[in-house]
Amino acid sequence: MLEGKKVNLRIMEKEDVPLLVEWWNSLEYQDKYFPVPQKSKTQALQEFENPSPVQAAMEHREFMIEKKDGTRVGHIGCGKDILHDWIEIGYDVVPSERRKGYASEAIQIMVDYLFLSKDIPRILVHTDARNKAAIRAAEKVGFRKEGIIRKGGFTNGKFVDSCLLGILREEWKEPKILRNQ
């Protein structure tokens, strides 16, 4: 478990899959910035137990974001780009727990963990360009906007622009949360 001040990151277990599917299938959780996948629990469990060759090559990992009392409030995932030496992360927090600093702390923990454990030059975040909260959470940790990908996503029946943010190893310099662990 990766421990922070407000939240911990715990690698996702099989028992977490039904809750994650519930979140992913929720219009409220996905908000207006993400497509709603409408996966069944059976399908998600099969994918969890038997990752696709692409997921295996990406070394995809999913973590639950938990408050200190163990309440699951969101998730953060990471995966290696197959062609390049960088990792992309994605994250979300349940609507009732947003704007409490949980996402930015989870991002910081993940950045510390990845730069401490992986020989990578950069970490990326790719999000809907309208998602100011997700952009702000990444910027708090030191990510910088690198560009806009025009029509980089498809949500709610239309193409939307995406924002690409990145942090380089030399910008990170040292762990901010995991330093004493």
C-alpha positions as CSV (number, residue, x, y, z in Angstrom):
1,M,0.0,0.0,0.0
2,L,1.2,3.5,-0.9
3,E,0.4,5.8,2.0
4,G,-0.3,9.5,1.9
5,K,-1.5,12.1,4.4
6,K,-5.3,12.0,3.4
7,V,-5.5,8.9,1.2
8,N,-3.7,5.6,0.5
9,L,-3.4,3.8,-2.8
10,R,-4.0,0.1,-2.8
11,I,-3.6,-2.2,-5.8
12,M,-7.0,-3.2,-7.0
13,E,-8.3,-6.6,-6.0
14,K,-10.9,-8.8,-7.5
15,E,-13.3,-7.8,-4.8
16,D,-13.0,-4.1,-6.0
17,V,-14.2,-4.9,-9.5
18,P,-17.9,-4.7,-8.9
19,L,-17.6,-1.2,-7.3
20,L,-15.4,0.0,-10.1
21,V,-18.0,-1.3,-12.6
22,E,-20.7,0.5,-10.7
23,W,-18.7,3.7,-10.9
24,W,-17.8,3.3,-14.6
25,N,-21.5,2.7,-15.5
26,S,-22.7,5.7,-13.6
27,L,-23.5,8.9,-15.5
28,E,-22.9,10.9,-12.3
29,Y,-19.5,9.4,-11.7
30,Q,-18.3,9.6,-15.3
31,D,-19.7,13.2,-15.4
32,K,-19.8,14.9,-18.8
33,Y,-16.1,14.3,-19.6
34,F,-15.9,10.5,-20.0
35,P,-17.8,8.0,-22.2
36,V,-19.9,5.6,-20.1
37,P,-18.7,2.1,-21.0
38,Q,-21.6,0.1,-19.7
39,K,-19.6,-3.0,-18.8
40,S,-21.1,-5.9,-17.0
41,K,-19.5,-7.2,-13.8
42,T,-18.9,-10.5,-15.5
43,Q,-17.1,-8.9,-18.4
44,A,-15.0,-6.7,-16.1
45,L,-14.1,-9.7,-13.9
46,Q,-13.0,-11.6,-17.0
47,E,-10.8,-8.7,-18.1
48,F,-9.4,-8.4,-14.6
49,E,-8.5,-12.1,-14.4
50,N,-7.3,-12.4,-18.0
51,P,-5.8,-9.1,-19.2
52,S,-5.6,-8.6,-22.9
53,P,-2.1,-8.8,-24.5
54,V,-2.2,-5.0,-24.9
55,Q,-2.9,-4.5,-21.2
56,A,-0.2,-6.9,-20.3
57,A,2.3,-5.1,-22.6
58,M,1.3,-1.8,-21.1
59,E,1.9,-3.2,-17.6
60,H,-1.5,-1.6,-16.8
61,R,-2.2,-1.3,-13.0
62,E,-5.3,0.0,-11.3
63,F,-5.2,1.3,-7.7
64,M,-8.1,2.1,-5.4
65,I,-8.0,5.5,-3.7
66,E,-8.9,5.0,-0.1
67,K,-9.4,7.5,2.7
68,K,-7.6,6.7,5.9
69,D,-10.6,4.9,7.3
70,G,-10.6,2.5,4.3
71,T,-13.5,4.1,2.4
72,R,-12.9,3.7,-1.3
73,V,-13.4,7.1,-2.9
74,G,-11.9,6.7,-6.4
75,H,-9.3,5.0,-8.6
76,I,-6.1,5.8,-10.3
77,G,-4.5,3.7,-13.0
78,C,-1.3,3.7,-14.9
79,G,0.1,2.1,-18.0
80,K,3.3,2.2,-20.0
81,D,3.2,3.4,-23.6
82,I,4.0,0.4,-25.7
83,L,6.2,2.4,-28.2
84,H,7.8,4.9,-25.8
85,D,9.4,5.0,-22.3
86,W,6.7,6.9,-20.5
87,I,3.7,6.1,-18.4
88,E,0.2,7.6,-18.6
89,I,-2.0,7.9,-15.6
90,G,-5.8,8.4,-15.3
91,Y,-7.9,9.1,-12.2
92,D,-11.3,9.9,-10.9
93,V,-13.0,10.4,-7.5
94,V,-16.6,9.9,-6.6
95,P,-18.7,13.1,-6.9
96,S,-19.4,13.4,-3.2
97,E,-15.7,13.3,-2.4
98,R,-14.4,15.7,-5.1
99,R,-12.8,19.1,-4.2
100,K,-11.2,17.7,-1.1
101,G,-7.7,17.2,-2.4
102,Y,-7.9,13.4,-2.8
103,A,-7.2,13.4,-6.5
104,S,-4.1,15.7,-6.3
105,E,-2.7,13.7,-3.4
106,A,-3.3,10.4,-5.3
107,I,-1.6,11.8,-8.3
108,Q,1.4,12.9,-6.2
109,I,1.7,9.5,-4.6
110,M,1.5,7.8,-8.0
111,V,4.1,10.2,-9.5
112,D,6.5,9.6,-6.5
113,Y,5.9,5.8,-6.8
114,L,6.5,5.7,-10.6
115,F,9.6,7.9,-10.6
116,L,11.1,5.9,-7.7
117,S,10.4,2.5,-9.2
118,K,10.5,2.9,-13.0
119,D,13.3,4.2,-15.2
120,I,11.1,6.6,-17.2
121,P,11.7,10.2,-18.3
122,R,8.1,11.4,-18.1
123,I,4.5,10.7,-16.9
124,L,1.5,11.9,-18.9
125,V,-2.1,12.8,-18.2
126,H,-4.6,12.9,-21.1
127,T,-8.0,14.4,-20.2
128,D,-11.0,16.2,-21.7
129,A,-9.8,19.8,-22.3
130,R,-13.0,21.0,-20.5
131,N,-12.3,19.1,-17.4
132,K,-10.8,22.0,-15.4
133,A,-10.8,20.0,-12.1
134,A,-8.7,17.2,-13.5
135,I,-6.3,19.6,-15.1
136,R,-6.0,21.6,-11.9
137,A,-5.3,18.5,-9.9
138,A,-2.5,17.5,-12.2
139,E,-1.0,21.0,-12.3
140,K,-0.9,21.1,-8.4
141,V,1.5,18.2,-8.6
142,G,3.7,19.9,-11.2
143,F,2.3,18.7,-14.5
144,R,2.5,21.2,-17.3
145,K,0.1,21.6,-20.2
146,E,1.8,20.3,-23.3
147,G,-0.9,20.7,-25.8
148,I,-4.4,20.3,-27.0
149,I,-5.3,17.3,-29.1
150,R,-8.1,18.4,-31.3
151,K,-11.0,16.0,-31.4
152,G,-9.0,13.7,-29.1
153,G,-12.0,12.0,-27.5
154,F,-15.6,11.1,-28.2
155,T,-18.1,11.8,-25.4
156,N,-21.8,12.2,-25.3
157,G,-22.2,11.8,-29.1
158,K,-19.6,14.4,-30.1
159,F,-15.8,14.7,-30.6
160,V,-14.1,16.8,-27.9
161,D,-10.6,18.2,-27.5
162,S,-8.2,16.6,-25.1
163,C,-5.6,18.2,-23.0
164,L,-2.2,16.6,-22.7
165,L,-0.2,17.3,-19.5
166,G,3.2,16.0,-18.6
167,I,5.8,16.0,-15.8
168,L,9.5,15.2,-16.5
169,R,11.7,13.4,-14.0
170,E,13.9,16.5,-13.7
171,E,10.9,18.6,-12.9
172,W,9.9,16.2,-10.2
173,K,13.4,16.1,-8.6
174,E,12.5,14.2,-5.4
175,P,9.5,12.5,-3.7
176,K,7.0,14.8,-2.1
177,I,5.0,12.2,-0.2
178,L,6.7,8.8,-0.3
179,R,10.1,10.2,0.8
180,N,9.9,8.6,4.3
181,Q,8.7,5.2,3.2
